[in-house]
Amino acid sequence: MDYRDDDLTKFEAHGAAPLPAAADEGQVEHEGAKIWYATFGTGYPVILLHGGLGHSGNWGFQVPSLVKNGYQAVTIDSRGHGRSTRDERPYKYELMASDVLAVMDRLQLNKAIAVGWSDGACVALILGMKAADRIAGVFFFGCNMDPSGTKEFEASPVIERCFSRHKKDYAELSATPGQFDAFVKAVGLMMKSEPNYGAAELGDIGVPVAIVQSEHDEFIKDEHAIYLAHSIPGSELVMLPEVSHFAPLQRPDQFNHVLLVFLKKIQP
């Protein structure tokens, strides 16, 4: 389809492509939260984990592609994001990872491939690190695994458009629609203090991993992506040209091609 939205003007105005009708959707009560999920299609399960402040609808260009290629796409709203609720505890990536396992248990998924974008990538790699018996592989796009991996924040029109869309979606989907500012503050606190995994922990990861970095990522240093690929045994580094941290929205055909190549390599 060669859809392009490099400056995210379409995303700000309309969001991503609408998700198709779900085969199943619901909420799992886990650790003081109600975690929303939906499934699409049939086949080997691929769990899609969105970025911070976003929600599952941000995968609107990826879900149909996965279903078309014979996978079951499973979307999950991270706790406090989208349709999922949270309790008063601080946001923690490991807690979010445990939520994913709770959804897998509900859906009776013994094993799945985890695809993560930004914060969701951190959650996916934690699952690959700590629940390797449940995770067949990790597609890790646009995130850090220790504080040294992030760039100093610089505001830009693209980031502002993404933030504007997130604010609209939060008001529409959240059980606490008036608390967006507090939500941003709480998620930001997690991002400033986590994750904190060293080379030794990364070296123990035994599942297939693709470290995927965009040419113009606004948040993550290229050298950090290279470090992750060198530190995780058997992992591969994939660079996406001409896109930024928002590649799944900017040029979905390019992103989906790289994702499908990875899935085909490791699908049992």
Steps between C-alpha positions, in 0.01 A plus 500: 500500500805728537325706768715781635454739788854613578392815683207326681242750378266214406559327833426816696177556308368145475720259696635183345287283272202360696553154643288230333225321685649298785458124524509536878543787742468554871678596819712297739509603865862484611700667776249774572425582136263398222711429191322532165587269213371404156586225253479499122531210258637152561844345487815535706445780757685829468453737795518871415612731781455872434709794615467724802188723511353307204262207467433194284333702227843635406562159337221554246735461202666185639206284613348445151841416358561239768157344452545495121828314545350230720573622853274562795554861606450567871483862611526604864447843654772545763372568850369855531509542121208484259219291644711346777480626856765520771528527877704754695832321464769664286535383143758223466608321185525167680145540630383565145684186389311300761174642360590359159549155649160529669339570162687206348364280778144621435538426129673168572804600298789280603746694286497809280726744319516842668516813285572820688517866405673747736380423856337187360839387369643519850209290628552250218870459572434457872264218405773347283741534791283378786234282333694333220284190530203709378669722241621362165669822393509878551473776240643799686433835332614837625582467868782500753587246768698737723498881541814551288306406189276807481562830325435833667138589426439753226146609418396479135178537297489123443521426874238768573260348246545155652444638850187681382357175363583315822317767700187468284506121517548499877194719546297265282618161630613535861293423806652820647474738201572813699833380638722522192751738659544275803531201267777668299683593821481145639614334178777759464626417847536134399682597181750711696578228754466182292606270340836415656634175355872445454704305248508191722119479511474565127759229441273244665217553250462181302209570265536641146498882508491765229623841614329741261611863488375781279738734320349811659384372839426799723559320829747210465870521412622289209800389704267361767320285242838375380602426860179302559555294186858425609394415856211264426628166369387416149303822455491704181504875438259639242512867394192666351595782260322834467263451794497589868368365831156489337587271209197267540281805426727686260579222253310187602594300190868533582448418867270206428745348251779497758264359763377219275855404401583459869185302575564259216853435629385388843146371459496146643 
